Amino acid sequence: MKVHSRCDLACDHCYIYEHADQSWRTRPKAISDEAISWTALRLAEHAKAHALPSVSVILHGGEPLLAGPERLRRVCEELT
């Protein structure tokens, strides 16, 4: 789940943030509350429909920790 779309590492090899295409700057920085809820709902529906005993979710971005503790807490609460 992409929770934040910015990164503070500035890696030379990064093809997203450190090269010519800077269109990422016009996109939202963090996942919205609506997207969090919708994603959690769809994951739950899929897990139930396929009788999955568990589901793994990887938080990514940019740098997911830039989303901040409150948003990350909300993501974790919605997913559990």
FENBEL-V271355 format. One record per pair of residues at least 6 apart in sequence whose ideal C-beta (glycine too) atoms are under 6 Angstrom apart, sorted by sequence separation. I is the first residue (numbers start at 1). GAP is how many residues later the second one is. If there is no record, write none. Layout:
# FENBEL-V271355
{{I:GAP} {I:GAP}}
This chain:
# FENBEL-V271355
{{47:8} {7:10} {43:12} {5:22} {57:22} {6:23} {5:24} {4:26} {3:28} {30:37} {40:38} {36:39} {40:39} {30:41} {36:42} {7:55} {8:55} {1:56} {3:56} {5:56} {6:56} {7:56} {4:57} {5:57} {1:58} {2:58} {4:58} {2:59} {4:60} {6:60} {3:61} {4:62} {4:63} {3:64} {3:72}}
